[in-house]
Amino acid sequence: MLLTASVNSGAIGQKAPYIYGIMALDFPVLYIGQTLSWSGAIGRLAQHLSTGTDGNTLRKRVSSVLGYDDVEIGQVEFAAFRLLDRVKFTDRVPDYREAVEALVQYSILNKMEENGLGCLVVSQVTVDIKTSDRLVKIQAAQATEELYQWVCRLLG
């Protein structure tokens, strides 16, 4: 079986702070996440798609939400928004990245509902005080716009 992937920039493999989306097209389900992986956003995607590791959160969430013991993810699309290179987002502690992630997830959920786009969001986020940070809001708005347009193209 031939497996393929297209990447529009090698920068996606660089260690940097990202907010990303994974769309499992066979269901369809959307997962929004954040990372500062040493192998970039693409490294985090590899963890999500693996079996038998602690990092395969996508597989676990799809199985849990849909009530399966295990699930074959099938075809996926992936997009990553690179956050600013600021200490808030590059710190080992993910709290500011998680704040952006939460705002992006809720914003995309609201936009999909407003526009009648049918897609289950399987990621989980927590809103805390850091979501009120000015830079977090700015980055979340930019990431939401780009990731939502990507979701629209996939579901359109």
C-alpha positions as CSV (number, residue, x, y, z in Angstrom):
1,M,0.0,0.0,0.0
2,L,1.4,3.4,-1.0
3,L,1.1,6.0,1.8
4,T,1.6,9.6,1.0
5,A,1.9,13.0,2.7
6,S,2.2,16.5,1.4
7,V,4.0,19.2,3.4
8,N,4.0,22.8,2.2
9,S,7.0,23.8,4.3
10,G,9.8,22.1,6.1
11,A,9.4,24.6,9.0
12,I,6.6,22.3,10.3
13,G,9.3,20.0,11.5
14,Q,11.2,22.7,13.5
15,K,10.9,23.0,17.3
16,A,8.5,25.9,17.8
17,P,5.2,26.6,19.5
18,Y,2.2,25.5,17.4
19,I,-1.6,25.3,17.5
20,Y,-2.6,22.5,15.2
21,G,-5.7,20.8,13.8
22,I,-6.1,17.2,12.8
23,M,-9.1,16.2,10.7
24,A,-9.9,12.4,10.5
25,L,-11.9,12.5,7.3
26,D,-13.5,9.0,7.6
27,F,-15.6,10.1,10.6
28,P,-15.2,13.3,10.3
29,V,-13.8,14.5,13.6
30,L,-11.6,17.4,14.4
31,Y,-8.9,17.6,17.0
32,I,-7.3,20.9,18.1
33,G,-4.0,20.7,20.0
34,Q,-0.8,22.5,21.0
35,T,2.8,21.5,21.0
36,L,6.3,22.5,21.5
37,S,7.7,19.2,20.3
38,W,11.4,18.8,19.5
39,S,10.3,17.5,16.1
40,G,7.8,20.3,15.5
41,A,4.2,20.0,14.7
42,I,4.8,17.1,12.3
43,G,6.4,15.1,15.2
44,R,3.3,15.7,17.3
45,L,1.1,14.4,14.4
46,A,3.2,11.2,14.3
47,Q,2.6,10.7,18.0
48,H,-1.1,11.1,17.5
49,L,-1.3,8.5,14.8
50,S,0.9,5.9,16.6
51,T,-0.4,2.9,18.5
52,G,0.6,1.8,21.9
53,T,2.1,5.1,23.1
54,D,1.0,7.7,25.6
55,G,1.0,10.4,23.0
56,N,-1.7,9.0,20.8
57,T,-4.4,11.3,22.2
58,L,-6.3,11.6,18.9
59,R,-6.8,7.8,18.6
60,K,-7.8,7.6,22.3
61,R,-10.3,10.5,22.0
62,V,-11.9,9.2,18.8
63,S,-12.3,5.8,20.4
64,S,-13.7,7.3,23.6
65,V,-16.1,9.7,22.0
66,L,-17.4,7.2,19.5
67,G,-17.5,4.3,22.0
68,Y,-14.9,2.0,20.3
69,D,-12.3,-0.1,21.9
70,D,-9.8,0.9,19.2
71,V,-10.2,2.8,16.0
72,E,-8.4,2.9,12.6
73,I,-8.0,6.6,12.0
74,G,-7.8,6.4,8.2
75,Q,-7.1,9.4,6.1
76,V,-6.2,12.6,8.0
77,E,-5.5,16.2,7.1
78,F,-3.2,18.3,9.3
79,A,-2.6,22.0,9.6
80,A,-0.4,23.9,12.1
81,F,-0.3,27.6,13.0
82,R,3.0,28.7,14.4
83,L,2.7,30.9,17.4
84,L,5.0,33.9,18.0
85,D,8.5,33.1,19.3
86,R,7.8,34.6,22.8
87,V,8.7,33.1,26.1
88,K,5.0,32.7,26.9
89,F,4.6,30.2,24.1
90,T,8.1,28.7,24.1
91,D,8.3,27.9,27.8
92,R,8.4,24.2,28.7
93,V,5.3,24.8,30.8
94,P,2.4,24.7,28.2
95,D,-0.1,26.9,30.1
96,Y,-0.1,29.9,27.6
97,R,-0.2,27.5,24.6
98,E,-3.1,25.7,26.2
99,A,-4.9,29.0,26.7
100,V,-4.6,29.7,23.0
101,E,-5.6,26.2,22.2
102,A,-8.8,26.6,24.3
103,L,-9.8,29.8,22.7
104,V,-9.2,28.4,19.2
105,Q,-11.2,25.3,19.9
106,Y,-14.2,27.1,21.3
107,S,-14.1,29.7,18.5
108,I,-14.0,27.1,15.8
109,L,-16.8,25.2,17.5
110,N,-18.9,28.4,17.5
111,K,-18.1,29.2,13.9
112,M,-19.0,25.7,12.8
113,E,-22.3,25.8,14.6
114,E,-23.2,29.3,13.2
115,N,-22.5,28.1,9.7
116,G,-24.0,24.6,10.0
117,L,-20.8,22.7,9.5
118,G,-21.2,19.1,10.7
119,C,-18.0,17.9,12.4
120,L,-17.5,16.5,15.8
121,V,-14.7,18.0,17.9
122,V,-13.0,15.4,20.0
123,S,-10.2,17.3,21.7
124,Q,-10.7,18.6,25.3
125,V,-9.6,21.9,26.6
126,T,-9.7,23.9,29.8
127,V,-10.4,27.6,30.0
128,D,-8.4,29.4,32.7
129,I,-7.3,33.0,33.6
130,K,-4.5,32.9,30.9
131,T,-7.2,33.0,28.2
132,S,-7.8,36.7,29.1
133,D,-4.1,37.6,28.3
134,R,-3.9,40.1,25.4
135,L,-1.3,38.2,23.4
136,V,-3.1,34.9,23.9
137,K,-6.3,36.5,22.5
138,I,-4.4,37.9,19.5
139,Q,-2.7,34.7,18.6
140,A,-5.9,32.7,19.2
141,A,-7.8,35.0,16.8
142,Q,-5.2,34.6,14.1
143,A,-5.0,30.8,14.6
144,T,-8.8,30.5,14.6
145,E,-9.1,32.4,11.3
146,E,-6.5,30.2,9.5
147,L,-7.6,26.9,11.0
148,Y,-11.3,27.6,10.4
149,Q,-10.7,28.4,6.7
150,W,-8.8,25.1,6.5
151,V,-11.7,23.3,8.2
152,C,-14.2,24.9,5.7
153,R,-12.1,23.7,2.8
154,L,-12.1,20.2,4.1
155,L,-15.8,20.1,4.9
156,G,-16.9,22.3,2.0
